[in-house]
Amino acid sequence: ANGSILICDIEKRAIKKIMNGHTSSVDKLINMENGLLLSFSTGFYDKTLRIWNVSESRLIKTIDCGNKIIKIVVLLKNGDIAIVSHEEYKIMIFDSVNYNLKKELTHQDYIWKIEELPNGDLASKSEDKTIQIWKKKSYEKSITLEHHAPVNTFTYLSNGYLASAAGNKTYIWELNY
């Protein structure tokens, strides 16, 4: 069936079990701890993220993204899940225990990237010409890095700096981590 997750026996080349739940094709999978699998589609139909216990072939939780297309999903080191929906100005953080909405982090325009930094803080870039750094655990905004144009990209450098590009300029930010 469309959107099914098939558990297969490699030796017999046969389907052992089928996990149903998605209403359209799954195009993203993320391996979680303890044998859990996170699945979602970035398409227009199924606007849910699902967490499965693969060994038990059982759906653990469905996270409904409010009729919004899922654009970005990041599994954080503490087990929390960060989700950005298409055409949204917010990052939704779901807790690692019950997968309930824990916090919403907002920008002033579309969000195009989120990344966990080595110290556990979360960084996000937006069309609002900023990179926001959010504190680990509390997810309170700690730093705003302003740019002259919408941010194209950013990356953390191993020497404690964050490099970003906006328009025709590249910035190097000392984070002091």
C-alpha positions in Angstrom: 0.0 0.0 0.0 1.1 3.6 -0.6 3.0 4.9 2.4 3.6 1.5 3.9 6.9 0.5 5.6 7.8 -3.1 4.8 9.9 -5.2 7.1 11.7 -7.8 4.9 13.5 -11.0 5.5 16.7 -10.6 3.5 17.5 -14.4 3.3 14.0 -15.4 2.1 13.6 -12.2 0.0 10.1 -11.9 1.5 8.0 -9.3 3.3 7.7 -10.3 7.0 5.5 -7.4 8.2 3.9 -4.3 6.9 3.5 -1.1 9.0 0.8 1.1 7.7 0.0 4.7 8.6 1.2 7.2 6.1 -1.2 8.3 3.4 1.4 9.1 0.8 5.0 8.0 -0.1 7.6 8.2 2.6 10.7 9.9 1.4 12.7 10.6 4.6 13.8 8.2 7.3 15.8 8.9 10.5 17.2 6.3 12.8 16.4 7.0 16.4 17.8 5.3 19.6 16.5 2.0 20.9 15.3 0.6 17.6 12.9 3.5 16.8 12.4 4.8 13.3 11.2 8.3 12.4 9.4 8.6 9.0 7.8 11.4 7.1 7.1 12.8 3.6 8.0 16.2 2.3 5.2 15.9 -0.2 1.8 17.6 -0.3 -0.4 14.8 1.0 0.7 13.3 4.3 1.6 16.1 6.7 2.6 13.8 9.6 5.7 12.5 11.2 5.5 9.0 12.6 7.7 7.2 15.1 7.8 3.4 14.8 9.1 0.6 17.0 10.6 -1.5 14.3 11.2 -4.7 16.3 7.6 -4.7 17.4 6.2 -3.4 14.0 4.2 -0.9 16.0 3.4 2.8 15.6 4.5 4.7 18.7 3.4 8.2 17.9 2.0 10.3 15.1 2.9 14.0 15.1 0.4 16.0 13.1 2.1 19.1 11.6 -1.2 21.0 11.4 -1.9 20.5 7.7 1.5 21.9 6.8 4.1 20.3 4.6 7.1 19.1 6.5 10.3 20.7 5.2 13.1 20.0 7.8 13.4 17.5 10.6 16.4 17.2 12.9 16.8 14.6 15.6 18.7 16.4 18.4 21.3 14.7 20.6 19.0 14.9 23.7 16.3 13.0 21.7 14.1 16.0 21.1 12.8 16.5 17.5 13.0 19.8 15.7 10.5 20.3 12.8 10.1 23.1 10.3 7.0 23.1 8.1 6.9 24.6 4.7 6.0 28.3 4.7 6.3 28.6 8.4 8.3 31.1 10.5 8.8 28.7 13.4 10.6 25.7 14.6 8.5 23.2 16.6 10.4 21.3 19.3 8.9 18.0 20.4 10.1 16.3 23.6 12.0 13.1 23.7 9.7 11.2 26.1 6.1 11.6 24.9 6.9 13.5 21.6 4.6 16.3 22.6 5.1 19.9 21.5 7.6 21.4 24.0 8.4 24.8 22.5 8.1 27.0 19.4 11.0 29.1 18.2 10.2 31.9 15.8 11.9 33.9 13.1 10.4 36.8 11.2 10.5 35.0 7.8 10.8 31.5 6.3 13.3 29.1 7.9 15.6 27.2 5.6 18.1 25.4 7.8 18.5 24.2 11.4 21.5 22.5 12.8 22.6 21.4 16.2 26.0 22.8 17.3 28.6 20.7 19.1 27.7 22.2 22.5 24.0 21.2 22.0 22.7 24.7 21.1 20.5 24.9 18.0 21.2 27.3 15.1 18.7 28.3 12.5 18.8 30.5 9.4 16.0 32.4 7.8 15.0 34.8 5.1 14.8 37.4 7.8 18.6 38.0 7.4 19.5 36.3 10.7 21.0 33.2 12.2 19.5 32.6 15.6 21.3 30.5 18.2 19.0 28.8 20.7 20.2 27.5 24.1 20.2 23.8 24.6 17.5 22.4 26.9 15.6 25.7 27.4 15.6 26.7 23.7 15.7 30.3 24.7 17.2 32.6 22.1 20.8 33.4 23.1 22.4 35.1 20.1 21.1 36.8 16.9 23.7 37.1 14.1 22.4 39.8 11.7 23.4 39.9 8.0 22.9 42.4 5.2 20.9 39.9 3.1 19.0 36.6 3.6 21.4 34.0 4.8 22.4 31.4 2.1 24.1 28.9 4.4 26.1 28.5 7.5 28.4 25.9 9.0 30.2 25.4 12.3 34.0 25.3 12.2 35.9 23.1 14.5 37.9 26.0 15.9 34.8 27.6 17.6 33.7 29.8 14.7 30.6 29.8 12.7 30.9 30.7 9.0 27.9 32.1 7.1 27.2 33.5 3.7 24.6 36.0 2.8 24.3 37.7 -0.6 27.8 38.3 -1.8 29.5 38.3 1.6 30.9 35.6 3.8 31.0 36.1 7.6 33.1 34.4 10.3 31.6 34.6 13.8 33.5 33.8 16.9 31.1 31.9 19.2 33.5 31.3 22.1 32.3 27.8 22.8 
